[in-house]
Amino acid sequence: LGLPFIAVMPACTAKRKIEQIRFYGGRCHFVEQSGQIYSASEQLARDLNGHYMDQFTYAERATDWRGGNNIADSIYHQMSREPFPVPDYLVMSAGTGGTSATLGRYIRYKGLDSKLVVADPENSVFYDCYLQKDPTLTTACSSRIEGIGRPRAEPSFIPSVIDDMIKVPDAASVATLLWLESVLGRKVGPSTGTNVWAMLQLAEKMKAEGRQGAIVTLLCDSGERYLDTYYNPEWVAAHIGNLAPYTRQLASEQPQDSLTPCPA
C-alpha cells in the first residue's frame, strides 16, 4: 500500500526490536511509560489522518478460536502424540490478552479437561483485576518483563475463561530464562521465563499430590533480541535485582524429567 507505519512503544523496548521495525521501513514513536501508548497512538492517528490499529482491543477476535487454525488447536494436535495428550494445565502470560483468550475459549468450547493458568509479572494489573474481579484497576508502573504485563486490564483480557493466575517475581522470570538456555540449548525471551517459572510451580504441586500428567506452555520469542538487556549481567543487576534465590531453586530441578520440548 505504500503507507507509512508508526509503532508506538515504551522507550525501554529492546534495541533489536527497534532495529527490526526500522529495517522494514517502520518508524518508532517512544513514550516514557507503557500506559501512555494508548493516548499517543490516538493522537498520532488524528494528527496524521491515520488509522490506529488497536491490538489491545482486537487481539481476542483476530483468531477463530472455534476453528482448526489457531494456537490452541495446534497444541492439542501436537499433544495427541504424547503420553498425556490432554494437558492438566496450559500456562500462558498476557500482553494483549489475546492468546490466553483463545486458549481459554478453545478449552471450554471443546469441553477439554485442562485448566488455563495465566502467569503475570510484577507491575502488571492483570493479576489484581482477576482476583478482585475489577476490570477498572490500573497501575502507574510499567512491566519490566518485555511483551507481557499491562498497566490496565486490556479489552482482550477475558478473566472468565481463566482458571487461575500466578504472580511471578521479575527476578524469577529472568533467572528462569537463563536456566532454560542450559536446558534447551537456545536463548528465549523474558516472557518465556515467566511462563516456565509458573509451570514449574504447578509441576511441584502435581508432584506433591502424587499426580502424573502434562503441562504445556509456549516459547514466546527468541532471546537474541535481549542480549543487551536480560542476558547482560550489569543490566539485570541495575533493573531486575538479585537472581540468586531463584537460581538456586532452579538448580535443584531435573530438566530431563520436567521439561520435554514438543516438536512443531
N, C-alpha and C positions, 0 to 999 in steps of 0.2 A: 504493500500500500504506500510505501514511502513516507509514512508518518513518523514524526519524532516520538521517542519513548523516554519517559522520565520515571525513574524508580525513586520513590521517597523512602528513606531509611534512616535509622539512628546513625550518628556519627561513628559509633563504635563497631559498626559492621566490619566483618573480616576483610582485610585488604584484598585478598584473592577474589572474593565475591565481587567487590567493586571493580576490580580489573576485568573480570569476565563480562560484566554488564557493559563496560566501556568498549571492550574488544568487539562486541556485537553491535556497536553503534548507539548504545543507550547512554543516557545522561543520569547522573546521580544527584539527588537533592537531599541534603542532610538536615536532620533535626537533632537536638540535644537529647531529648527524652522520647522513648518509644510511643508514649501517649500523645505526642504531637503529630504523628504521621497522618492522622485522620483529617484534621483541620488543614494541615499543609497540603495534602493531596487535593482536597476540595477547593482550596484557594487557587492552586495552580491550574486546575481544570477550568475554573471560572476566568482566571486572568488570560489563559492561553486559548480559550474556546476549545478545550479538550474534553476528554471523557475519563472520568475516574473509574478505573477497573477495581472495584471494591472486593478484593478476595476475601476479606474477613466476613462479609455478609453472604457472599455467593458460593463459598467453598463447599458448604454442605449440600448444595444442589447441583454442583458441577459434575457429579458422578451418579450414574444409575445404580443405586445400591441394591436394587432388586434383580438386576441383570447379571450376566456372566462375564462382564468385563470390568471388574473393579478389584481393588486390593484384597478385600475380604474373600471373594470367590477364589482368587489366586492362592491365598494362604491355605484354604481348606482343600483345594486341588492338590497342592504340594504335600500337605499333611496326610493325604489319603494313602501315601506310600510308607508312612511312619508307623511304629508300633502302637502309638496312641493317636489315632487320626483326628479325634475331636479334642482340641486342647482344653485343659482345665481353665486356662486364662489366656487372654490376649492382652498384652501390655503395650500401651501407646501413650506418648506425651501429646500435648496440644499446643499448636501455634494459632492457626485459624480455628481449629476445632473440626475441620472438615474430615480428616482421616478417622478420628475417633467416632464421629457421627456415622460415617459409612460402616465402620466395623460393628458398632452397637446396633444399628438398624438391621444390618445383614443377619447378625446372630438372632435377633428377635423374629425377623421375617422368616427365617429358615427353621425356627424352633430348635436351635442348637443348644447343647448343654455346656456352653462356655460362658465365662464371665469376662466382661471388659473392665480392665483396671487402667485408669489414666494416671500417669506419673506427672507431677508438677514441680518445677524448680522453685527456689526461693524468689521472692519479689514478684511472684505471679499471683493473680487474684482468682484463678480458676478453682483452686482447692477450697478456698473460703466460700466462694459462691456455691459450690456443690454442697458443702457441709451445712451452710446456713440457708440454702435454698433461696438465695437472694441475688438475682442477676444484675442488680444495680450497684453492687460493690465495685469500688475502684481503688487503685493504689497509685501513688505518685512515683513509685520506684520503677526501674526497668529491670527486666530479667537479665542476668549475666550469662545465661546459657542460650547461646545464639540459636534462633529459629523457633524456640518454644517459650511459653510463658507470656502472659499479656497483662497490661495494667487494667484491663476491663474484661468482662465476660463477653467475648465476641458473639455476634449473632449466629455463627455456625457452630458454636459450642452448645451441645444438647445434653444436659445433665440427666435427662430421663432415660437415656439409653446406656448410661454408665452404671456399673455395679459397685465400684469402689474407686477411691483415689488414694494415692500415696504421695506425701510431700517428700521430696528428695533434696538434701543439702547440696549446694553447688560443689563443695569440695568432694562429696561422694561421686557426683557426676563426672568430674574431671579425673579423679583417681580411677574410676571405672574405665573411662576411655583409654587411659594409659595402660591399664591392666589388660584390656581387650587386645591391644596390639600384640602382647606376648601370647595370647590365646589364639587369635585368628591370623596373625602374621600380616595384618594390614591396619592402617590407621582409620579411625572412624571419627565422626563429628561428636560434639558435646551432647547433643540430644540423644544420641545412641547410648552414651554413658548414663544418662538419666533413665532411659528405658531399662537398660540391663541391671542397674542397681535395684530398681523396683522389682524386676523379675527375680533377682536373687533373693529378695526378702520373701517373696511368695514361695520360692523353692524351699527356703528354710522352713516356712510354715508347713508346707506339704510334708517335708521330711519329718518334722516333729509330730505330725499327725499320723505318720506311717502310711502316707498316700503315695502312689506312683501315678505318673501322668506326664502331660506335656504343657509347656508354657511357651508361647510364641511372642516374639517382639520383632522389630524391624531395625535394620541398619539404615538410618535416615539419610546420611550423606558421608562423603569421603573426608578423612581427616587432613588431607593435603591442603585444604583451604585454610587450615588453622595452625600452620606451622609457626607463625609468628605470635600466636596467642596461647591457645590451650596446650600446645606442645612446647612452649617456651617457658622454662622454669622461672625466669625472672618475672615474666608477665603474670604467671599463675600466682607467684608469691605476692605480687602487688595487688592483684584484682580478685583472687579467689581465696587465698589463705592457705592454711596448713592442711595438707592432704594426708599426713602420716596416719591418723587414726583409721581412716578408710582404706589406705594402702595396706596396713597390717591386717585388717579384716579380710580384704580380698586375697591376700597371700595365703590364707587358710583354705580358700576354695580349691576344689579339684575340678579344673576345667573339663577334663575328659569325661567326667561324669555329669556335669551340669549343663554344658553348652554343646549343642550339635548344630552347626550351620545347615540349613535346608537348601538344597540346590534350587536355582532359579528355573 
